[in-house]
Amino acid sequence: MIDRNKIIQLIEDKLTDDQFIVEVEVSPANQISVLLDSETGITIDHCVQISRQIEHNLDREAEDFELQVSSAGLGHPFRVQRQFLKNIGQEVEVVLKNGQKLEGILKQTDENGFELETTKAEKVEGKKKKELVTQLHRISFDEAKTVKNIIKF
């Protein structure tokens, strides 16, 4: 089986300062899947460069492999803290492990979790109309099942 750490080292040699690895998986059948992200976005050319870097440094004669290099697109859940940092100020959807779903603005993050600002219309005691109530939720990474961008057109 191909060594995952070797793949990571090969990728890190080609990354620029604003690019980072989101995930590297190597299956028992030597299917290599690489997911990258960047502060400014990952282009197809970046994916091709990383793919070539890996292919040129692995010996297909010794071990046959399948390789897929892609960017962490808008539909992918966040996996590393750097993705949270990149998306501060953006609207995100959070699904907690208890099944609760929250939507709001990602306000900040640290090594333990993140803060989400939600706004919803609620009935306020003593008033006829619902009013917008804003809450700040502190969510640890352990509590969150998935966090991803909300795409609006």
Biotite code that builds the C-alpha atoms (Angstrom):
import biotite.structure as struc

atoms = struc.array([
    struc.Atom([0.000, 0.000, 0.000], chain_id="A", res_id=1, res_name="MET", atom_name="CA", element="C"),
    struc.Atom([1.194, 3.503, -0.832], chain_id="A", res_id=2, res_name="ILE", atom_name="CA", element="C"),
    struc.Atom([2.235, 5.586, 2.189], chain_id="A", res_id=3, res_name="ASP", atom_name="CA", element="C"),
    struc.Atom([-0.186, 8.447, 2.897], chain_id="A", res_id=4, res_name="ARG", atom_name="CA", element="C"),
    struc.Atom([2.565, 10.520, 4.555], chain_id="A", res_id=5, res_name="ASN", atom_name="CA", element="C"),
    struc.Atom([4.694, 10.275, 1.414], chain_id="A", res_id=6, res_name="LYS", atom_name="CA", element="C"),
    struc.Atom([1.775, 11.640, -0.632], chain_id="A", res_id=7, res_name="ILE", atom_name="CA", element="C"),
    struc.Atom([1.314, 14.515, 1.823], chain_id="A", res_id=8, res_name="ILE", atom_name="CA", element="C"),
    struc.Atom([5.026, 15.391, 1.608], chain_id="A", res_id=9, res_name="GLN", atom_name="CA", element="C"),
    struc.Atom([4.922, 15.363, -2.203], chain_id="A", res_id=10, res_name="LEU", atom_name="CA", element="C"),
    struc.Atom([1.910, 17.691, -2.180], chain_id="A", res_id=11, res_name="ILE", atom_name="CA", element="C"),
    struc.Atom([3.362, 20.099, 0.401], chain_id="A", res_id=12, res_name="GLU", atom_name="CA", element="C"),
    struc.Atom([6.450, 20.535, -1.787], chain_id="A", res_id=13, res_name="ASP", atom_name="CA", element="C"),
    struc.Atom([4.241, 22.060, -4.525], chain_id="A", res_id=14, res_name="LYS", atom_name="CA", element="C"),
    struc.Atom([1.764, 24.145, -2.495], chain_id="A", res_id=15, res_name="LEU", atom_name="CA", element="C"),
    struc.Atom([1.940, 27.926, -2.377], chain_id="A", res_id=16, res_name="THR", atom_name="CA", element="C"),
    struc.Atom([1.504, 29.822, 0.925], chain_id="A", res_id=17, res_name="ASP", atom_name="CA", element="C"),
    struc.Atom([-2.244, 30.276, 0.511], chain_id="A", res_id=18, res_name="ASP", atom_name="CA", element="C"),
    struc.Atom([-2.926, 26.665, -0.544], chain_id="A", res_id=19, res_name="GLN", atom_name="CA", element="C"),
    struc.Atom([-3.515, 23.830, 1.906], chain_id="A", res_id=20, res_name="PHE", atom_name="CA", element="C"),
    struc.Atom([-4.423, 20.160, 2.088], chain_id="A", res_id=21, res_name="ILE", atom_name="CA", element="C"),
    struc.Atom([-7.953, 19.384, 3.219], chain_id="A", res_id=22, res_name="VAL", atom_name="CA", element="C"),
    struc.Atom([-7.784, 15.609, 2.977], chain_id="A", res_id=23, res_name="GLU", atom_name="CA", element="C"),
    struc.Atom([-5.606, 12.807, 1.609], chain_id="A", res_id=24, res_name="VAL", atom_name="CA", element="C"),
    struc.Atom([-6.972, 9.268, 1.510], chain_id="A", res_id=25, res_name="GLU", atom_name="CA", element="C"),
    struc.Atom([-5.250, 6.128, 0.276], chain_id="A", res_id=26, res_name="VAL", atom_name="CA", element="C"),
    struc.Atom([-7.463, 3.043, 0.045], chain_id="A", res_id=27, res_name="SER", atom_name="CA", element="C"),
    struc.Atom([-6.160, -0.533, 0.410], chain_id="A", res_id=28, res_name="PRO", atom_name="CA", element="C"),
    struc.Atom([-6.582, -0.810, -3.392], chain_id="A", res_id=29, res_name="ALA", atom_name="CA", element="C"),
    struc.Atom([-4.190, 2.186, -3.838], chain_id="A", res_id=30, res_name="ASN", atom_name="CA", element="C"),
    struc.Atom([-6.899, 4.642, -4.816], chain_id="A", res_id=31, res_name="GLN", atom_name="CA", element="C"),
    struc.Atom([-5.434, 8.017, -3.887], chain_id="A", res_id=32, res_name="ILE", atom_name="CA", element="C"),
    struc.Atom([-7.866, 10.884, -3.314], chain_id="A", res_id=33, res_name="SER", atom_name="CA", element="C"),
    struc.Atom([-6.512, 14.386, -2.659], chain_id="A", res_id=34, res_name="VAL", atom_name="CA", element="C"),
    struc.Atom([-8.693, 17.351, -1.680], chain_id="A", res_id=35, res_name="LEU", atom_name="CA", element="C"),
    struc.Atom([-7.103, 20.832, -1.744], chain_id="A", res_id=36, res_name="LEU", atom_name="CA", element="C"),
    struc.Atom([-8.244, 24.344, -0.889], chain_id="A", res_id=37, res_name="ASP", atom_name="CA", element="C"),
    struc.Atom([-6.848, 27.861, -0.986], chain_id="A", res_id=38, res_name="SER", atom_name="CA", element="C"),
    struc.Atom([-7.584, 31.350, 0.256], chain_id="A", res_id=39, res_name="GLU", atom_name="CA", element="C"),
    struc.Atom([-7.959, 32.445, -3.380], chain_id="A", res_id=40, res_name="THR", atom_name="CA", element="C"),
    struc.Atom([-9.342, 29.240, -4.899], chain_id="A", res_id=41, res_name="GLY", atom_name="CA", element="C"),
    struc.Atom([-7.860, 26.183, -6.573], chain_id="A", res_id=42, res_name="ILE", atom_name="CA", element="C"),
    struc.Atom([-7.778, 26.060, -10.372], chain_id="A", res_id=43, res_name="THR", atom_name="CA", element="C"),
    struc.Atom([-7.665, 23.023, -12.624], chain_id="A", res_id=44, res_name="ILE", atom_name="CA", element="C"),
    struc.Atom([-4.036, 23.939, -13.373], chain_id="A", res_id=45, res_name="ASP", atom_name="CA", element="C"),
    struc.Atom([-3.189, 23.679, -9.665], chain_id="A", res_id=46, res_name="HIS", atom_name="CA", element="C"),
    struc.Atom([-4.812, 20.240, -9.520], chain_id="A", res_id=47, res_name="CYS", atom_name="CA", element="C"),
    struc.Atom([-2.871, 19.142, -12.614], chain_id="A", res_id=48, res_name="VAL", atom_name="CA", element="C"),
    struc.Atom([0.435, 20.338, -11.094], chain_id="A", res_id=49, res_name="GLN", atom_name="CA", element="C"),
    struc.Atom([-0.203, 18.405, -7.879], chain_id="A", res_id=50, res_name="ILE", atom_name="CA", element="C"),
    struc.Atom([-1.322, 15.335, -9.816], chain_id="A", res_id=51, res_name="SER", atom_name="CA", element="C"),
    struc.Atom([1.862, 15.379, -11.910], chain_id="A", res_id=52, res_name="ARG", atom_name="CA", element="C"),
    struc.Atom([3.991, 15.886, -8.797], chain_id="A", res_id=53, res_name="GLN", atom_name="CA", element="C"),
    struc.Atom([2.516, 12.747, -7.252], chain_id="A", res_id=54, res_name="ILE", atom_name="CA", element="C"),
    struc.Atom([2.599, 10.677, -10.453], chain_id="A", res_id=55, res_name="GLU", atom_name="CA", element="C"),
    struc.Atom([6.216, 11.533, -11.270], chain_id="A", res_id=56, res_name="HIS", atom_name="CA", element="C"),
    struc.Atom([7.382, 10.539, -7.795], chain_id="A", res_id=57, res_name="ASN", atom_name="CA", element="C"),
    struc.Atom([5.575, 7.202, -7.489], chain_id="A", res_id=58, res_name="LEU", atom_name="CA", element="C"),
    struc.Atom([6.610, 4.090, -9.385], chain_id="A", res_id=59, res_name="ASP", atom_name="CA", element="C"),
    struc.Atom([3.698, 2.467, -11.215], chain_id="A", res_id=60, res_name="ARG", atom_name="CA", element="C"),
    struc.Atom([5.896, -0.565, -11.856], chain_id="A", res_id=61, res_name="GLU", atom_name="CA", element="C"),
    struc.Atom([6.220, -1.172, -8.101], chain_id="A", res_id=62, res_name="ALA", atom_name="CA", element="C"),
    struc.Atom([2.604, -0.367, -7.181], chain_id="A", res_id=63, res_name="GLU", atom_name="CA", element="C"),
    struc.Atom([-0.275, 0.441, -9.506], chain_id="A", res_id=64, res_name="ASP", atom_name="CA", element="C"),
    struc.Atom([-2.521, 3.275, -8.288], chain_id="A", res_id=65, res_name="PHE", atom_name="CA", element="C"),
    struc.Atom([-5.500, 5.414, -9.185], chain_id="A", res_id=66, res_name="GLU", atom_name="CA", element="C"),
    struc.Atom([-5.183, 9.152, -8.496], chain_id="A", res_id=67, res_name="LEU", atom_name="CA", element="C"),
    struc.Atom([-7.819, 11.860, -8.104], chain_id="A", res_id=68, res_name="GLN", atom_name="CA", element="C"),
    struc.Atom([-6.863, 15.452, -7.216], chain_id="A", res_id=69, res_name="VAL", atom_name="CA", element="C"),
    struc.Atom([-9.652, 18.007, -6.743], chain_id="A", res_id=70, res_name="SER", atom_name="CA", element="C"),
    struc.Atom([-10.565, 21.194, -4.960], chain_id="A", res_id=71, res_name="SER", atom_name="CA", element="C"),
    struc.Atom([-12.849, 21.426, -1.947], chain_id="A", res_id=72, res_name="ALA", atom_name="CA", element="C"),
    struc.Atom([-15.772, 23.000, -3.749], chain_id="A", res_id=73, res_name="GLY", atom_name="CA", element="C"),
    struc.Atom([-18.684, 24.874, -2.250], chain_id="A", res_id=74, res_name="LEU", atom_name="CA", element="C"),
    struc.Atom([-20.692, 21.709, -1.657], chain_id="A", res_id=75, res_name="GLY", atom_name="CA", element="C"),
    struc.Atom([-17.986, 19.996, 0.398], chain_id="A", res_id=76, res_name="HIS", atom_name="CA", element="C"),
    struc.Atom([-18.201, 20.176, 4.187], chain_id="A", res_id=77, res_name="PRO", atom_name="CA", element="C"),
    struc.Atom([-15.373, 21.931, 6.023], chain_id="A", res_id=78, res_name="PHE", atom_name="CA", element="C"),
    struc.Atom([-12.754, 19.491, 7.305], chain_id="A", res_id=79, res_name="ARG", atom_name="CA", element="C"),
    struc.Atom([-9.868, 21.620, 8.579], chain_id="A", res_id=80, res_name="VAL", atom_name="CA", element="C"),
    struc.Atom([-9.716, 24.794, 10.645], chain_id="A", res_id=81, res_name="GLN", atom_name="CA", element="C"),
    struc.Atom([-8.143, 26.763, 7.803], chain_id="A", res_id=82, res_name="ARG", atom_name="CA", element="C"),
    struc.Atom([-11.411, 26.338, 5.863], chain_id="A", res_id=83, res_name="GLN", atom_name="CA", element="C"),
    struc.Atom([-13.267, 27.889, 8.800], chain_id="A", res_id=84, res_name="PHE", atom_name="CA", element="C"),
    struc.Atom([-10.804, 30.820, 8.830], chain_id="A", res_id=85, res_name="LEU", atom_name="CA", element="C"),
    struc.Atom([-11.262, 31.300, 5.086], chain_id="A", res_id=86, res_name="LYS", atom_name="CA", element="C"),
    struc.Atom([-15.050, 31.466, 5.461], chain_id="A", res_id=87, res_name="ASN", atom_name="CA", element="C"),
    struc.Atom([-15.385, 33.897, 8.388], chain_id="A", res_id=88, res_name="ILE", atom_name="CA", element="C"),
    struc.Atom([-18.180, 36.327, 7.558], chain_id="A", res_id=89, res_name="GLY", atom_name="CA", element="C"),
    struc.Atom([-19.870, 33.850, 5.201], chain_id="A", res_id=90, res_name="GLN", atom_name="CA", element="C"),
    struc.Atom([-23.269, 32.231, 5.624], chain_id="A", res_id=91, res_name="GLU", atom_name="CA", element="C"),
    struc.Atom([-22.967, 28.555, 6.568], chain_id="A", res_id=92, res_name="VAL", atom_name="CA", element="C"),
    struc.Atom([-25.173, 25.596, 7.411], chain_id="A", res_id=93, res_name="GLU", atom_name="CA", element="C"),
    struc.Atom([-24.259, 23.583, 10.505], chain_id="A", res_id=94, res_name="VAL", atom_name="CA", element="C"),
    struc.Atom([-25.699, 20.157, 11.239], chain_id="A", res_id=95, res_name="VAL", atom_name="CA", element="C"),
    struc.Atom([-25.010, 19.111, 14.811], chain_id="A", res_id=96, res_name="LEU", atom_name="CA", element="C"),
    struc.Atom([-24.483, 15.500, 15.847], chain_id="A", res_id=97, res_name="LYS", atom_name="CA", element="C"),
    struc.Atom([-27.820, 15.621, 17.690], chain_id="A", res_id=98, res_name="ASN", atom_name="CA", element="C"),
    struc.Atom([-29.554, 16.346, 14.343], chain_id="A", res_id=99, res_name="GLY", atom_name="CA", element="C"),
    struc.Atom([-30.226, 20.048, 14.951], chain_id="A", res_id=100, res_name="GLN", atom_name="CA", element="C"),
    struc.Atom([-29.659, 22.264, 11.911], chain_id="A", res_id=101, res_name="LYS", atom_name="CA", element="C"),
    struc.Atom([-28.504, 25.889, 12.210], chain_id="A", res_id=102, res_name="LEU", atom_name="CA", element="C"),
    struc.Atom([-27.909, 28.514, 9.548], chain_id="A", res_id=103, res_name="GLU", atom_name="CA", element="C"),
    struc.Atom([-26.045, 31.720, 10.171], chain_id="A", res_id=104, res_name="GLY", atom_name="CA", element="C"),
    struc.Atom([-22.905, 33.777, 9.768], chain_id="A", res_id=105, res_name="ILE", atom_name="CA", element="C"),
    struc.Atom([-19.561, 32.228, 10.745], chain_id="A", res_id=106, res_name="LEU", atom_name="CA", element="C"),
    struc.Atom([-18.133, 34.839, 13.128], chain_id="A", res_id=107, res_name="LYS", atom_name="CA", element="C"),
    struc.Atom([-14.855, 33.366, 14.374], chain_id="A", res_id=108, res_name="GLN", atom_name="CA", element="C"),
    struc.Atom([-12.934, 30.156, 14.965], chain_id="A", res_id=109, res_name="THR", atom_name="CA", element="C"),
    struc.Atom([-10.138, 28.792, 17.119], chain_id="A", res_id=110, res_name="ASP", atom_name="CA", element="C"),
    struc.Atom([-8.538, 25.395, 17.696], chain_id="A", res_id=111, res_name="GLU", atom_name="CA", element="C"),
    struc.Atom([-11.556, 24.154, 19.725], chain_id="A", res_id=112, res_name="ASN", atom_name="CA", element="C"),
    struc.Atom([-14.532, 25.300, 17.651], chain_id="A", res_id=113, res_name="GLY", atom_name="CA", element="C"),
    struc.Atom([-16.315, 28.256, 16.119], chain_id="A", res_id=114, res_name="PHE", atom_name="CA", element="C"),
    struc.Atom([-19.005, 30.883, 16.698], chain_id="A", res_id=115, res_name="GLU", atom_name="CA", element="C"),
    struc.Atom([-22.149, 31.071, 14.606], chain_id="A", res_id=116, res_name="LEU", atom_name="CA", element="C"),
    struc.Atom([-24.505, 34.056, 14.602], chain_id="A", res_id=117, res_name="GLU", atom_name="CA", element="C"),
    struc.Atom([-28.106, 33.081, 13.847], chain_id="A", res_id=118, res_name="THR", atom_name="CA", element="C"),
    struc.Atom([-31.077, 35.348, 13.287], chain_id="A", res_id=119, res_name="THR", atom_name="CA", element="C"),
    struc.Atom([-34.680, 34.226, 13.318], chain_id="A", res_id=120, res_name="LYS", atom_name="CA", element="C"),
    struc.Atom([-38.132, 35.690, 13.826], chain_id="A", res_id=121, res_name="ALA", atom_name="CA", element="C"),
    struc.Atom([-39.541, 34.767, 17.238], chain_id="A", res_id=122, res_name="GLU", atom_name="CA", element="C"),
    struc.Atom([-42.636, 35.723, 19.182], chain_id="A", res_id=123, res_name="LYS", atom_name="CA", element="C"),
    struc.Atom([-41.607, 38.111, 21.937], chain_id="A", res_id=124, res_name="VAL", atom_name="CA", element="C"),
    struc.Atom([-43.742, 38.153, 25.062], chain_id="A", res_id=125, res_name="GLU", atom_name="CA", element="C"),
    struc.Atom([-45.970, 41.230, 25.219], chain_id="A", res_id=126, res_name="GLY", atom_name="CA", element="C"),
    struc.Atom([-45.746, 42.013, 21.498], chain_id="A", res_id=127, res_name="LYS", atom_name="CA", element="C"),
    struc.Atom([-48.073, 41.065, 18.664], chain_id="A", res_id=128, res_name="LYS", atom_name="CA", element="C"),
    struc.Atom([-45.518, 40.802, 15.879], chain_id="A", res_id=129, res_name="LYS", atom_name="CA", element="C"),
    struc.Atom([-42.562, 38.480, 15.732], chain_id="A", res_id=130, res_name="LYS", atom_name="CA", element="C"),
    struc.Atom([-39.206, 40.192, 16.069], chain_id="A", res_id=131, res_name="GLU", atom_name="CA", element="C"),
    struc.Atom([-35.814, 39.240, 14.746], chain_id="A", res_id=132, res_name="LEU", atom_name="CA", element="C"),
    struc.Atom([-33.705, 37.711, 17.494], chain_id="A", res_id=133, res_name="VAL", atom_name="CA", element="C"),
    struc.Atom([-29.962, 37.320, 16.983], chain_id="A", res_id=134, res_name="THR", atom_name="CA", element="C"),
    struc.Atom([-28.057, 34.700, 18.951], chain_id="A", res_id=135, res_name="GLN", atom_name="CA", element="C"),
    struc.Atom([-24.392, 33.784, 19.095], chain_id="A", res_id=136, res_name="LEU", atom_name="CA", element="C"),
    struc.Atom([-23.767, 30.035, 19.366], chain_id="A", res_id=137, res_name="HIS", atom_name="CA", element="C"),
    struc.Atom([-20.418, 28.614, 20.469], chain_id="A", res_id=138, res_name="ARG", atom_name="CA", element="C"),
    struc.Atom([-20.010, 25.211, 18.796], chain_id="A", res_id=139, res_name="ILE", atom_name="CA", element="C"),
    struc.Atom([-17.109, 22.850, 19.390], chain_id="A", res_id=140, res_name="SER", atom_name="CA", element="C"),
    struc.Atom([-15.762, 20.843, 16.462], chain_id="A", res_id=141, res_name="PHE", atom_name="CA", element="C"),
    struc.Atom([-16.836, 17.678, 18.324], chain_id="A", res_id=142, res_name="ASP", atom_name="CA", element="C"),
    struc.Atom([-20.489, 18.841, 18.359], chain_id="A", res_id=143, res_name="GLU", atom_name="CA", element="C"),
    struc.Atom([-20.664, 19.578, 14.620], chain_id="A", res_id=144, res_name="ALA", atom_name="CA", element="C"),
    struc.Atom([-21.444, 16.782, 12.199], chain_id="A", res_id=145, res_name="LYS", atom_name="CA", element="C"),
    struc.Atom([-21.092, 18.955, 9.062], chain_id="A", res_id=146, res_name="THR", atom_name="CA", element="C"),
    struc.Atom([-20.443, 22.608, 8.295], chain_id="A", res_id=147, res_name="VAL", atom_name="CA", element="C"),
    struc.Atom([-20.653, 23.938, 4.755], chain_id="A", res_id=148, res_name="LYS", atom_name="CA", element="C"),
    struc.Atom([-21.295, 27.089, 2.785], chain_id="A", res_id=149, res_name="ASN", atom_name="CA", element="C"),
    struc.Atom([-24.827, 28.084, 1.867], chain_id="A", res_id=150, res_name="ILE", atom_name="CA", element="C"),
    struc.Atom([-25.062, 28.743, -1.841], chain_id="A", res_id=151, res_name="ILE", atom_name="CA", element="C"),
    struc.Atom([-27.548, 31.448, -2.863], chain_id="A", res_id=152, res_name="LYS", atom_name="CA", element="C"),
    struc.Atom([-28.423, 32.547, -6.371], chain_id="A", res_id=153, res_name="PHE", atom_name="CA", element="C"),
])
